[in-house]
Amino acid sequence: MKKLVIAVDGPAASGKSTTSKLVAKDLGYLYVDTGAMYRAMTLKVLQHEINLEAEERISRLAEKTNIRLEQHDDQLKVFLDSKEVTRAIRSRAVTNAVSAVSAIKKVREVMVREQRRIGVNGGIVLDGRDIGTVVFPNADMKIFMMANVNERASRRQKDLIKEGVDVSLEELVEEINERDRKDSKRNISPLRKADDAIILDTTNLTIAKQVKFIVNKANEIIDKR
């Protein structure tokens, strides 16, 4: 019996990555953080000091870029042209530029092609912003995670504090709102809920409860097969 393709979409800091990773572990599936792939591409653009509006140059660069994800115990490691960039892609510079790079048609074509290749045989949990609408529109299960902006900013602030970065909650709220605006308004694969996606509001849910919700839904589908 073919294993499921589970698509998890939602805005920044809604809990997608942490929850999806644990869901995959619980089900014995592969976890793919598609956002990390776009971040890696953005890091390369910044390293080459390419203007974010230079779409042709970025498109050519994307075609020559190799991005690889590897699971090491409980950590997903990201490699950009064979160099590990797991921490580097989480910089604020990358965070502030990734929406612009992600909006470029060729970049999305390259990334979607790779994501589909990875998930062709099922047994996979992918999180991102267009998994259920573009990458796997026929996914066996689609989840759209959301949370209010203050809660999302608070989560992001806690992550940054762990890395020794001090940023005010107000500044992070502004950044997240701007990221939402860019992701939702872009012409190519905008952030939106798939019509058949299940909404999961994580504002007041623990990670454990988020994971349990998705795993239970997945097992319901599996039991019916």
VOPA-602615 format. One line per field, with one value per residue (C-alpha): residue number from 1; residue in three letters; x, y, z. Coordinates in nm, 4 decimals. Layout:
n: NUM | ...
res: ALA | ...
X: X | ...
Y: Y | ...
Z: Z | ...
This chain:
n: 1 | 2 | 3 | 4 | 5 | 6 | 7 | 8 | 9 | 10 | 11 | 12 | 13 | 14 | 15 | 16 | 17 | 18 | 19 | 20 | 21 | 22 | 23 | 24 | 25 | 26 | 27 | 28 | 29 | 30 | 31 | 32 | 33 | 34 | 35 | 36 | 37 | 38 | 39 | 40 | 41 | 42 | 43 | 44 | 45 | 46 | 47 | 48 | 49 | 50 | 51 | 52 | 53 | 54 | 55 | 56 | 57 | 58 | 59 | 60 | 61 | 62 | 63 | 64 | 65 | 66 | 67 | 68 | 69 | 70 | 71 | 72 | 73 | 74 | 75 | 76 | 77 | 78 | 79 | 80 | 81 | 82 | 83 | 84 | 85 | 86 | 87 | 88 | 89 | 90 | 91 | 92 | 93 | 94 | 95 | 96 | 97 | 98 | 99 | 100 | 101 | 102 | 103 | 104 | 105 | 106 | 107 | 108 | 109 | 110 | 111 | 112 | 113 | 114 | 115 | 116 | 117 | 118 | 119 | 120 | 121 | 122 | 123 | 124 | 125 | 126 | 127 | 128 | 129 | 130 | 131 | 132 | 133 | 134 | 135 | 136 | 137 | 138 | 139 | 140 | 141 | 142 | 143 | 144 | 145 | 146 | 147 | 148 | 149 | 150 | 151 | 152 | 153 | 154 | 155 | 156 | 157 | 158 | 159 | 160 | 161 | 162 | 163 | 164 | 165 | 166 | 167 | 168 | 169 | 170 | 171 | 172 | 173 | 174 | 175 | 176 | 177 | 178 | 179 | 180 | 181 | 182 | 183 | 184 | 185 | 186 | 187 | 188 | 189 | 190 | 191 | 192 | 193 | 194 | 195 | 196 | 197 | 198 | 199 | 200 | 201 | 202 | 203 | 204 | 205 | 206 | 207 | 208 | 209 | 210 | 211 | 212 | 213 | 214 | 215 | 216 | 217 | 218 | 219 | 220 | 221 | 222 | 223 | 224 | 225
res: MET | LYS | LYS | LEU | VAL | ILE | ALA | VAL | ASP | GLY | PRO | ALA | ALA | SER | GLY | LYS | SER | THR | THR | SER | LYS | LEU | VAL | ALA | LYS | ASP | LEU | GLY | TYR | LEU | TYR | VAL | ASP | THR | GLY | ALA | MET | TYR | ARG | ALA | MET | THR | LEU | LYS | VAL | LEU | GLN | HIS | GLU | ILE | ASN | LEU | GLU | ALA | GLU | GLU | ARG | ILE | SER | ARG | LEU | ALA | GLU | LYS | THR | ASN | ILE | ARG | LEU | GLU | GLN | HIS | ASP | ASP | GLN | LEU | LYS | VAL | PHE | LEU | ASP | SER | LYS | GLU | VAL | THR | ARG | ALA | ILE | ARG | SER | ARG | ALA | VAL | THR | ASN | ALA | VAL | SER | ALA | VAL | SER | ALA | ILE | LYS | LYS | VAL | ARG | GLU | VAL | MET | VAL | ARG | GLU | GLN | ARG | ARG | ILE | GLY | VAL | ASN | GLY | GLY | ILE | VAL | LEU | ASP | GLY | ARG | ASP | ILE | GLY | THR | VAL | VAL | PHE | PRO | ASN | ALA | ASP | MET | LYS | ILE | PHE | MET | MET | ALA | ASN | VAL | ASN | GLU | ARG | ALA | SER | ARG | ARG | GLN | LYS | ASP | LEU | ILE | LYS | GLU | GLY | VAL | ASP | VAL | SER | LEU | GLU | GLU | LEU | VAL | GLU | GLU | ILE | ASN | GLU | ARG | ASP | ARG | LYS | ASP | SER | LYS | ARG | ASN | ILE | SER | PRO | LEU | ARG | LYS | ALA | ASP | ASP | ALA | ILE | ILE | LEU | ASP | THR | THR | ASN | LEU | THR | ILE | ALA | LYS | GLN | VAL | LYS | PHE | ILE | VAL | ASN | LYS | ALA | ASN | GLU | ILE | ILE | ASP | LYS | ARG
X: 0.0000 | 0.1436 | 0.2205 | 0.0621 | 0.1758 | 0.0963 | 0.1007 | 0.1323 | 0.0979 | 0.0726 | 0.2293 | 0.5620 | 0.6008 | 0.2706 | 0.4513 | 0.4760 | 0.8355 | 0.8481 | 0.5121 | 0.5706 | 0.9060 | 0.7506 | 0.4564 | 0.6978 | 0.8955 | 0.5802 | 0.4595 | 0.8028 | 0.7888 | 1.0438 | 1.0229 | 1.0947 | 1.1189 | 1.0573 | 1.1037 | 1.4616 | 1.5179 | 1.4027 | 1.6115 | 1.9192 | 1.8581 | 1.8162 | 2.1417 | 2.3220 | 2.1690 | 2.2906 | 2.6353 | 2.6628 | 2.5420 | 2.2732 | 2.0005 | 1.6723 | 1.5034 | 1.7516 | 1.5221 | 1.7127 | 2.0419 | 1.8719 | 1.6941 | 2.0230 | 2.1776 | 1.8905 | 1.9459 | 2.3072 | 2.2342 | 2.2238 | 2.0247 | 2.0146 | 1.8287 | 1.9586 | 1.8055 | 2.0622 | 1.8950 | 1.6326 | 1.7914 | 1.7348 | 2.0582 | 2.0601 | 2.3387 | 2.3954 | 2.6301 | 2.7704 | 2.8295 | 2.6158 | 2.4154 | 2.1608 | 2.2215 | 2.3183 | 1.9800 | 1.8047 | 1.9725 | 1.7515 | 1.9040 | 1.7791 | 1.4430 | 1.3905 | 1.4876 | 1.3368 | 0.9897 | 1.1377 | 1.3506 | 1.0651 | 0.8405 | 1.0641 | 0.9056 | 1.2211 | 1.3225 | 0.9854 | 1.0003 | 1.3389 | 1.2316 | 0.8929 | 1.0570 | 1.2892 | 1.0140 | 0.7976 | 1.0900 | 1.1485 | 0.7815 | 0.6894 | 0.6636 | 0.4740 | 0.5682 | 0.6487 | 0.5480 | 0.6238 | 0.5686 | 0.5681 | 0.3295 | 0.2134 | 0.2445 | -0.1273 | -0.2061 | 0.0864 | 0.3479 | 0.1097 | -0.2459 | -0.3553 | -0.1887 | -0.3603 | -0.3982 | -0.3663 | -0.3279 | -0.3288 | -0.1680 | -0.2288 | -0.1929 | -0.2459 | 0.0402 | 0.1325 | 0.1736 | 0.3803 | 0.6035 | 0.6494 | 0.7594 | 1.0034 | 1.1417 | 1.2076 | 1.3953 | 1.6089 | 1.6861 | 1.8242 | 2.0588 | 2.1625 | 1.9661 | 1.7670 | 1.4698 | 1.1593 | 0.8202 | 0.6847 | 0.9555 | 0.8887 | 0.5131 | 0.5871 | 0.8257 | 0.5788 | 0.2919 | 0.5098 | 0.6137 | 0.2472 | 0.1632 | 0.4413 | 0.3670 | -0.0064 | 0.0161 | 0.2866 | 0.1793 | 0.3547 | 0.2194 | 0.0846 | 0.0228 | -0.3373 | -0.5354 | -0.6239 | -1.0003 | -0.9796 | -0.7244 | -0.8027 | -0.7464 | -0.5381 | -0.5235 | -0.2172 | -0.2500 | -0.3434 | -0.2195 | 0.0944 | 0.3216 | 0.2218 | -0.1462 | -0.0687 | 0.1221 | -0.1494 | -0.4173 | -0.2348 | -0.1236 | -0.4787 | -0.6115 | -0.3435 | -0.4247 | -0.7934 | -0.7036 | -0.4687 | -0.7318 | -0.9854 | -0.7531
Y: 0.0000 | 0.3338 | 0.5643 | 0.9069 | 1.2410 | 1.4934 | 1.8631 | 2.1196 | 2.4852 | 2.8089 | 3.1485 | 3.2181 | 3.1013 | 2.9138 | 2.6024 | 2.4145 | 2.2962 | 2.1750 | 2.0001 | 1.8482 | 1.7103 | 1.5345 | 1.4073 | 1.2523 | 1.0925 | 0.9489 | 0.8018 | 0.6851 | 0.9213 | 1.1495 | 1.5165 | 1.7898 | 2.1542 | 2.3276 | 2.6676 | 2.5698 | 2.5050 | 2.8562 | 2.9994 | 2.8196 | 2.9653 | 3.3099 | 3.2721 | 3.2007 | 3.5101 | 3.7212 | 3.5622 | 3.6578 | 4.0093 | 3.9942 | 4.2575 | 4.0962 | 4.2494 | 4.0899 | 3.8010 | 3.6768 | 3.6505 | 3.4755 | 3.2389 | 3.1384 | 3.0902 | 2.8662 | 2.6302 | 2.5815 | 2.5392 | 2.2121 | 2.2042 | 1.8866 | 1.8016 | 1.5281 | 1.3881 | 1.3400 | 1.1887 | 1.4514 | 1.7351 | 1.8261 | 1.9518 | 2.1737 | 2.1668 | 2.4328 | 2.3155 | 2.0543 | 2.3045 | 2.2808 | 2.6003 | 2.4850 | 2.7793 | 3.0352 | 3.0171 | 3.1323 | 3.4738 | 3.7812 | 3.8892 | 3.5682 | 3.5970 | 3.9472 | 3.8517 | 3.5052 | 3.6235 | 3.8175 | 3.5249 | 3.2774 | 3.4873 | 3.4314 | 3.1867 | 2.9952 | 2.9549 | 2.8014 | 2.5755 | 2.4378 | 2.3848 | 2.2319 | 1.9913 | 1.8676 | 1.8469 | 1.6355 | 1.4061 | 1.3500 | 1.2768 | 1.0676 | 0.7438 | 0.8885 | 0.8387 | 1.2063 | 1.5170 | 1.8457 | 2.1888 | 2.5204 | 2.7727 | 2.6070 | 2.2345 | 2.1574 | 2.4051 | 2.3666 | 2.1053 | 1.8227 | 1.9373 | 1.5726 | 1.5122 | 1.2489 | 1.4974 | 1.8748 | 2.0802 | 2.4598 | 2.5800 | 2.9265 | 3.1329 | 3.4951 | 3.7275 | 3.8078 | 3.4402 | 3.3852 | 3.6823 | 3.5512 | 3.2126 | 3.3747 | 3.5927 | 3.2846 | 3.1172 | 3.4287 | 3.4615 | 3.1062 | 3.2229 | 3.5290 | 3.7745 | 4.0447 | 4.1761 | 4.3496 | 4.1835 | 4.4894 | 4.4678 | 4.0993 | 4.1580 | 4.4135 | 4.1766 | 3.8882 | 4.1035 | 4.2211 | 3.8633 | 3.7568 | 4.0412 | 3.9513 | 3.5785 | 3.6273 | 3.8912 | 3.7431 | 3.6391 | 3.3016 | 3.0396 | 3.2773 | 3.1606 | 3.0417 | 2.7577 | 2.4733 | 2.4288 | 2.0784 | 2.1594 | 2.1100 | 2.4274 | 2.3860 | 2.6977 | 2.6530 | 2.9765 | 2.7977 | 2.4473 | 2.2798 | 2.1183 | 1.7768 | 1.8499 | 1.9764 | 1.6583 | 1.4358 | 1.6111 | 1.5537 | 1.1984 | 1.1019 | 1.2432 | 1.0540 | 0.7267 | 0.7753 | 0.7878 | 0.4898 | 0.2804 | 0.3413 | 0.2037
Z: 0.0000 | -0.1074 | 0.1827 | 0.2102 | 0.0776 | 0.3517 | 0.2590 | 0.5375 | 0.4413 | 0.6343 | 0.6996 | 0.8698 | 1.2316 | 1.2354 | 1.3602 | 1.0305 | 1.0454 | 1.4048 | 1.3822 | 1.0371 | 1.1436 | 1.4446 | 1.2396 | 0.9910 | 1.2721 | 1.4304 | 1.1005 | 0.9884 | 0.6896 | 0.5267 | 0.6246 | 0.3683 | 0.4761 | 0.1440 | 0.3061 | 0.3857 | 0.0153 | -0.0763 | 0.2065 | 0.0735 | -0.2714 | -0.1158 | 0.0755 | -0.2507 | -0.4119 | -0.1187 | -0.1297 | -0.4966 | -0.4106 | -0.6781 | -0.6714 | -0.5679 | -0.8723 | -1.1159 | -1.2001 | -1.5048 | -1.3130 | -1.0212 | -1.2605 | -1.4244 | -1.0813 | -0.9706 | -1.2637 | -1.1538 | -0.7835 | -0.5935 | -0.2689 | -0.0610 | 0.2598 | 0.4903 | 0.8073 | 1.0835 | 1.3900 | 1.4810 | 1.2845 | 0.9219 | 0.7684 | 0.4613 | 0.2046 | -0.0596 | -0.3363 | -0.0923 | 0.1902 | 0.5034 | 0.5582 | 0.8173 | 1.0503 | 0.7874 | 0.6128 | 0.9330 | 0.9379 | 0.9375 | 0.6066 | 0.4459 | 0.6224 | 0.4857 | 0.1289 | 0.0872 | -0.0209 | -0.3131 | -0.4307 | -0.3813 | -0.6050 | -0.9095 | -1.1534 | -1.2451 | -0.8816 | -0.8016 | -1.1083 | -1.0032 | -0.6418 | -0.7256 | -0.9699 | -0.6969 | -0.4350 | -0.6639 | -0.7372 | -0.3668 | -0.2952 | -0.5976 | -0.3957 | -0.0986 | 0.2658 | 0.2954 | 0.4915 | 0.3177 | 0.4640 | 0.2853 | 0.1359 | -0.1856 | -0.1200 | -0.1296 | -0.4061 | -0.6486 | -0.5567 | -0.4653 | -0.5473 | -0.5193 | -0.1820 | 0.0318 | 0.3159 | 0.3305 | 0.6466 | 0.6628 | 0.9858 | 1.1198 | 1.4387 | 1.5331 | 1.4523 | 1.8129 | 1.8966 | 1.5841 | 1.6670 | 2.0206 | 1.8855 | 1.6462 | 1.9272 | 2.1454 | 1.8600 | 1.8062 | 2.1773 | 2.1719 | 1.8966 | 2.0955 | 1.8820 | 2.0631 | 1.8622 | 1.9974 | 1.9666 | 1.7847 | 1.5205 | 1.4651 | 1.4331 | 1.1623 | 0.9822 | 0.9908 | 0.8671 | 0.5792 | 0.5009 | 0.4975 | 0.2627 | 0.0190 | 0.0279 | -0.0245 | -0.2979 | -0.5211 | -0.8696 | -0.8679 | -0.6224 | -0.3584 | -0.0035 | 0.0199 | 0.1700 | -0.0651 | -0.0928 | 0.0580 | 0.3303 | 0.6982 | 0.9012 | 1.2164 | 1.4349 | 1.6558 | 1.8552 | 2.1758 | 2.0982 | 2.2274 | 1.9724 | 2.1069 | 2.0406 | 1.6903 | 1.6100 | 1.7571 | 1.5497 | 1.2190 | 1.2999 | 1.3966 | 1.0689 | 0.8753 | 1.0520 | 0.9704 | 0.6009 | 0.6297 | 0.8134 | 0.5357 | 0.2687
